[in-house]
Amino acid sequence: MDHTNSAGTPTHRPDRSKPKIRMTAVLLLAMASALSGMSQAQTVADASSAQSNTGYGPEFTVLNTLGAATPRTTFSVFGSGGYAVFSDAFVGPPFTLTRRAVLTQVGAFVNNCAQIVAGVPQCPNTLPFVFQIRRSVNGAPDPTFVVAAAPLTHDRDPLTVTFETASLANVILEPGRYFAIIAPQQAIDSGFVLANSIGYAARITPVGIVSPTGSTVDPANRTAVRILARPVKPKPAVAAGQ
């Protein structure tokens, strides 16, 4: 819904009841309530320490929906849009690991600014978004448990959409289906994961959505995300008697 400030300048505040794609450059205000009852654990007990293993194989791409963009590309927030990220909607695509691996880089084109009015950002004191790794449960993100999490880099430029990254190289993930979910660290922050900009569109992928009431999946939409990993080499067998 469009609103007007005291100076008569239009502002834009999307309908929070639909955490779907945001097609304007000005983002919704964050809701004050944080996700209740949801685990924000940084690691879990069954995630083995990568330091205890002997080594890793070469890096490979797990997921890449960047399309024509590269990690060095930047976009103006004006004319850009995407899936809203705020305290009641954490979003991100699924990915599959066919072998034990560590995620050396999890990255996305994001913007972290709750509101821009007449070209002026209204988002002081933002914190970096966080990438959460959640298992897939019945095809949707596990709404109650975070396998691992790490903060993204943060360019602190509200007028630019930049490729921000995190590393989870200290946590070994077992083979399986997961979701890479982007979430704010504080309830006052909100932003979006890039879907399109002028002359650009990310590739189509399912998008998981985690909310206070559970989780769902949008079967086909656009989010600009890339995930790199290295396989964990098995420990060499120890001969009997040694």
Secondary structure, DSSP 4 states (H G I P E B T S, - for coil): -EEE-TTS-EEE---TT---EE-SSSPPPPPSPPPTT----SS-TTS-BGGGS--B---EEEEE--TT--TT-EEESTT-EEEEEBTTBEEE-EEEESS-EEEEEEEEEEE--S-EETTEE--TT----EEEEEEEETTEE-SS--SEEEEPP----TTEEEEEEEEEEEEEEPSEEEEEEEE-SSTT--EEEEEEETTEEPPEEEEEEEETTEEEEEEEEE--EEEEEEEBPPPPPPPTT-
